[in-house]
Amino acid sequence: VQLQASGGGLVQAGGSLRLSCTASRTIHSSNVMGWYRQTPGKQRELVATLRSGRDGNYGDSVRGRFTISRDNAKNTVYLEMNSLKPEDTAVYYCYAKEGGATYWGQGTLVTVSS
């Protein structure tokens, strides 16, 4: 499976961005898609993941500001990011887990200026 992420960019603090990630084939809805992020020198951290039919699972630092959603017909997962803060600046990686396999996208850079 190839994951293609888009939507990153530069935004001012308090602004919003929407990330999209499309899989090259269907990820069964019972499996997980989502987002992680990473900054230089730090481990990759959970942003949000979603299994269709269930509530999203969010990292503590984004809960209440970010919303994950999924369109299974389009093999796409979205991340709506609101009230962005400079500390949200990172490379955001799309993620999918299907059975025993884990897939990562190429990453999209989000920069939040103060």
N, C-alpha and C positions, 0 to 999 in steps of 0.2 A: 504494500500500500504506500502510495506517495501522498504526502500532505502538503498542500500549497496554502501558505498564509499570506494575508494582505491586510492593509488598513493602518499600518503603523505610520508614525510621522511625528512632527513637532507640534506641541500644543501648550498653551499657557496654563498655569495652575488654575484649577477650578473649571477647566474645560472638559470636553468629552471627546472620545474616539470610539470607533467600532472596529473591532478586528473580525476577520473572517478566515475560516480555514476549510478548504474543500478537499475531500479525500478522492483518490483516483478511482475508487470503487466503493460499493456499499459497505459501510461498517454496520453490522447488525445493531439494531436499536438497543439490544440488551447489553451491548458492550459500551465501553466508556470512551468519550471524546472530551477534550478539554485543553487547558492552557497552563503552562508553567512559565516562569520568567527567571532571568539570570542577569546579574550585574558582575562586573570584573572582580575576581577574587572571592566571590561568594558561590555557594552551592545553588543549584537550580531549586526554586521553591514553587510550591503549589499556588496557583492563582485560582483556578476553578475547574472542576470536572463535572460531567453530567452523563447520567445513564437515562435514556428516554423513559418517561413515565415516573421518574423520581425527581426529588428536589436536587438542586445543584449543591455541590460540595465546594465551599469557598475557603481560601486562606484567611486567617484572622485579619490581616492588614487590608483586605479589600472587601470584606463582608459589609454589605449595606451600600456600597458604592458601585460595585461591578455586578453585572447580570449575565449569566451564561444561558444560551439557548441553542436549540438544535433543529435543523430542518432535515429530516432523514431522507425525504424525497430528493433533496439536492446534495446529499452526503456532506453537509456543511454544518459547522458549529460556529457560533458567533460569541463575541465577548463585547458587551456594551460597557464602556468604562466612563463613569461620571465622577465629578468632583475630583479630578485628577490632581495628584500632589507631585512635587519634584521627586519624592522617594519612590514613585511608581516608575521612574525612568529605568528601563531595562530592555533587554532583548526578550521578546515574548515568543515562546515555542508552542506550536500546536502539538497535541498529543492524542494518540489513540491506542487503546488496549483492546485486543480482540483475542479471546482465548488466552493462550500463553505468550502471545506476541505483543511487543510494544513498538510503536512507530512514532517518529518525531518529524516534524516539519523543519524547514530551514531557518526559521526565526524571522521575526520582524521587529525593527527597532522602534520603541516608543520613547520619546524625549519630552519631558514636562519641564518647562521653564518657570522660574519663580518670578 
